[in-house]
Amino acid sequence: MEDLEYIKKFSKINVKNACKKSRVNRGNLLNNRTTKENIKKVREEIESQIAGLYIKRDSNDNILQDRKE
């Protein structure tokens, strides 16, 4: 992945989208009026999106694997 593409994908990671995917109310999260379980869900979603930036993919969006033979 080229640098600019990485930066563009990184900029799409935000709390709003993580809350949507985790089905957690963003306002309650930011005002600490939600459960620890919901906070953990949002954190894990953000971490998952960041980890996805480091997975090498080919031009057809298939995951590439290192083959050590």
SULGIMO-V164809 format. One record per residue. PHI is phi in whole degrees, 0 to 359 (* if undefined). BURIAL is I if it has 16 or more other ideal C-beta (glycine too) atoms within 10 Angstrom, else O. Layout:
PHI;BURIAL, PHI;BURIAL
//
This chain:
*;O, 282;O, 302;O, 296;O, 297;O, 300;O, 297;O, 297;O, 293;O, 296;O, 291;O, 278;O, 278;I, 207;O, 294;O, 304;O, 292;O, 296;I, 294;I, 300;O, 294;O, 269;I, 58;O, 239;I, 292;O, 297;I, 299;O, 295;O, 297;I, 291;O, 260;O, 57;O, 245;O, 229;I, 281;O, 297;O, 297;O, 293;I, 299;O, 295;O, 300;I, 294;I, 300;O, 295;O, 294;I, 297;I, 298;O, 296;O, 295;I, 295;O, 299;O, 298;O, 292;O, 264;O, 278;O, 282;O, 232;O, 271;O, 294;O, 266;O, 66;O, 267;O, 288;O, 267;O, 241;O, 284;O, 252;O, 254;O, 243;O
//
